[in-house]
């Protein structure tokens, strides 16, 4: 989280004034107060009510554990393909262009042979 300098100074002062444990505790209490204080716009409030369908033949979810276990077992029984992509470049690897050579000139950049 990034705060403006003046807001950070205010937060530090508030922490000292209320003898708070830390800036995090002070910030957490401010967010909690804002969230539960009724100042939140209705559009920002989200609820999960009505988003879960419970089977009519198992309203107490008595067989939910067995069903989830079956889903996990089926998922784990499928083969997993894992591939590791080699790095494009490594400091220890020499690439084709690491030894510069001019074709036909016989000159290499690593030195010359004396004969």
C-alpha positions as CSV (number, residue, x, y, z in Angstrom):
1,X,0.0,0.0,0.0
2,X,1.3,3.4,-0.8
3,X,0.3,6.5,1.2
4,X,1.0,10.2,0.6
5,X,3.6,11.6,3.0
6,X,1.0,13.8,4.7
7,X,-1.3,10.8,5.3
8,X,1.5,8.7,6.6
9,X,2.5,11.5,9.1
10,X,-1.2,11.8,10.2
11,X,-1.4,8.0,10.6
12,X,1.8,8.0,12.8
13,X,0.4,10.9,14.9
14,X,-2.9,9.1,15.3
15,X,-1.1,5.9,16.4
16,X,0.9,7.8,19.0
17,X,-2.2,9.7,20.2
18,X,-4.3,6.6,20.8
19,X,-1.2,4.7,22.1
20,X,-1.6,2.2,19.4
21,X,0.6,-0.8,19.0
22,X,1.6,-0.2,15.4
23,X,0.7,1.7,12.2
24,X,-0.9,-1.5,10.9
25,X,-3.2,-1.8,13.9
26,X,-4.2,1.9,13.5
27,X,-4.8,1.5,9.8
28,X,-6.8,-1.8,10.4
29,X,-9.0,-0.1,13.0
30,X,-9.7,2.9,10.6
31,X,-10.6,0.5,7.7
32,X,-12.8,-1.5,10.0
33,X,-14.6,1.6,11.2
34,X,-15.1,2.8,7.7
35,X,-16.3,-0.6,6.5
36,X,-18.8,-1.1,9.3
37,X,-19.8,2.5,10.0
38,X,-22.4,2.8,7.2
39,X,-20.4,5.2,5.1
40,X,-19.9,2.6,2.3
41,X,-21.8,3.2,-0.9
42,X,-24.4,0.5,-1.6
43,X,-22.7,-0.2,-4.9
44,X,-19.5,-1.3,-3.1
45,X,-21.3,-3.8,-0.9
46,X,-21.2,-7.3,-2.4
47,X,-23.0,-10.3,-1.0
48,X,-22.7,-14.0,-1.8
49,X,-26.3,-14.6,-0.7
50,X,-28.1,-16.5,-3.4
51,X,-25.0,-17.5,-5.3
52,X,-24.7,-21.1,-4.0
53,X,-27.1,-23.8,-5.2
54,X,-27.6,-26.6,-2.7
55,X,-29.0,-29.9,-4.0
56,X,-32.6,-30.5,-2.9
57,X,-31.8,-34.1,-2.2
58,X,-29.0,-33.2,0.3
59,X,-30.0,-29.9,2.0
60,X,-27.7,-30.5,5.0
61,X,-24.7,-31.3,2.7
62,X,-24.3,-34.7,4.3
63,X,-22.7,-36.2,1.2
64,X,-20.6,-33.1,0.3
65,X,-17.4,-34.6,1.7
66,X,-17.8,-37.7,-0.4
67,X,-18.6,-35.7,-3.5
68,X,-15.6,-33.4,-3.1
69,X,-13.3,-36.3,-2.5
70,X,-14.5,-37.9,-5.7
71,X,-13.8,-34.7,-7.6
72,X,-10.3,-34.5,-6.2
73,X,-9.6,-38.1,-6.9
74,X,-10.8,-37.7,-10.5
75,X,-8.6,-34.6,-11.0
76,X,-5.5,-36.3,-9.5
77,X,-5.9,-39.4,-11.6
78,X,-5.5,-37.4,-14.8
79,X,-1.9,-37.2,-16.2
80,X,0.0,-34.0,-15.6
81,X,2.2,-32.6,-18.3
82,X,5.0,-30.5,-16.8
83,X,7.6,-28.8,-19.1
84,X,10.4,-26.6,-18.0
85,X,11.2,-23.9,-20.5
86,X,15.0,-23.5,-20.9
87,X,16.3,-20.0,-20.3
88,X,16.9,-17.8,-23.3
89,X,20.4,-16.9,-22.1
90,X,22.7,-18.0,-19.4
91,X,26.0,-16.4,-18.4
92,X,27.9,-19.7,-18.7
93,X,26.6,-20.5,-22.1
94,X,28.3,-19.4,-25.2
95,X,26.1,-18.4,-28.1
96,X,26.9,-18.8,-31.8
97,X,27.9,-15.1,-32.0
98,X,30.2,-15.1,-29.0
99,X,33.3,-15.8,-31.1
100,X,33.4,-13.2,-33.7
101,X,34.9,-14.4,-36.9
102,X,35.0,-12.8,-40.3
103,X,34.5,-15.4,-42.9
104,X,37.4,-15.8,-45.2
105,X,39.7,-13.5,-43.3
106,X,40.9,-16.1,-40.8
107,X,40.8,-13.5,-38.1
108,X,39.2,-14.4,-34.7
109,X,38.6,-12.0,-31.9
110,X,40.2,-14.3,-29.3
111,X,43.8,-13.7,-30.3
112,X,46.1,-14.9,-33.1
113,X,48.4,-17.9,-33.6
114,X,52.1,-17.3,-34.0
115,X,53.9,-19.6,-36.2
